[in-house]
Amino acid sequence: IKNTSGDIIVAVENIYQNKVIQHAYIKAYDTYTFTNIPYGTYVCKYMWTDRFGKKHYEKDNSSMEFSYTTTGDAGGYVITLQESINGNLSQSSISEEDFFE
């Protein structure tokens, strides 16, 4: 995860188990690498506080697949979190309860 803006919490959720397997607090302008993610299908959930002190909770609308390969390497993804007016990441708002489930 490359964070190009304010502090954020990112949670990686297995979509078939509806279970967060890892999460991280990522400071502004920092990067973080999630490791040892088992094979499966995942989405990221995000929580941040805006400049007015309001907390936001979002969840990706598309998933990431970590599949078994003959080399045993599942590969990976780079997600860059960057503020933009018409970004290319489709997300939906979720409740605070859904974020922490």
DAURDA-V970117 format. One record per pair of residues at least 24 apart in sequence whose C-alpha atoms are under 6 Angstrom apart, sorted by the first residue. I is the first residue (numbers start at 0). J is the second residue. D is the distance in whole Angstrom. If there is no record, write none. Layout:
# DAURDA-V970117
i: <I | I>
j: <J | J>
d: <D | D>
This chain:
# DAURDA-V970117
i: <0 | 0 | 0 | 0 | 0 | 1 | 1 | 1 | 2 | 2 | 2 | 2 | 2 | 3 | 3 | 3 | 4 | 7 | 7 | 8 | 8 | 9 | 9 | 10 | 10 | 11 | 11 | 12 | 12 | 13 | 13 | 14 | 38 | 38 | 39 | 39 | 40 | 56 | 56 | 57 | 57 | 57 | 58 | 58 | 59 | 60 | 60>
j: <30 | 31 | 77 | 78 | 79 | 30 | 79 | 80 | 27 | 28 | 29 | 30 | 80 | 28 | 80 | 81 | 28 | 46 | 47 | 45 | 46 | 44 | 45 | 43 | 44 | 42 | 43 | 41 | 42 | 40 | 41 | 41 | 65 | 66 | 64 | 65 | 64 | 92 | 93 | 91 | 92 | 93 | 90 | 91 | 90 | 89 | 90>
d: <5 | 5 | 6 | 5 | 6 | 5 | 5 | 6 | 6 | 5 | 6 | 6 | 5 | 5 | 6 | 5 | 6 | 6 | 5 | 6 | 5 | 6 | 5 | 6 | 5 | 6 | 5 | 5 | 5 | 6 | 5 | 5 | 5 | 5 | 6 | 5 | 5 | 6 | 5 | 5 | 4 | 5 | 5 | 5 | 4 | 6 | 5>
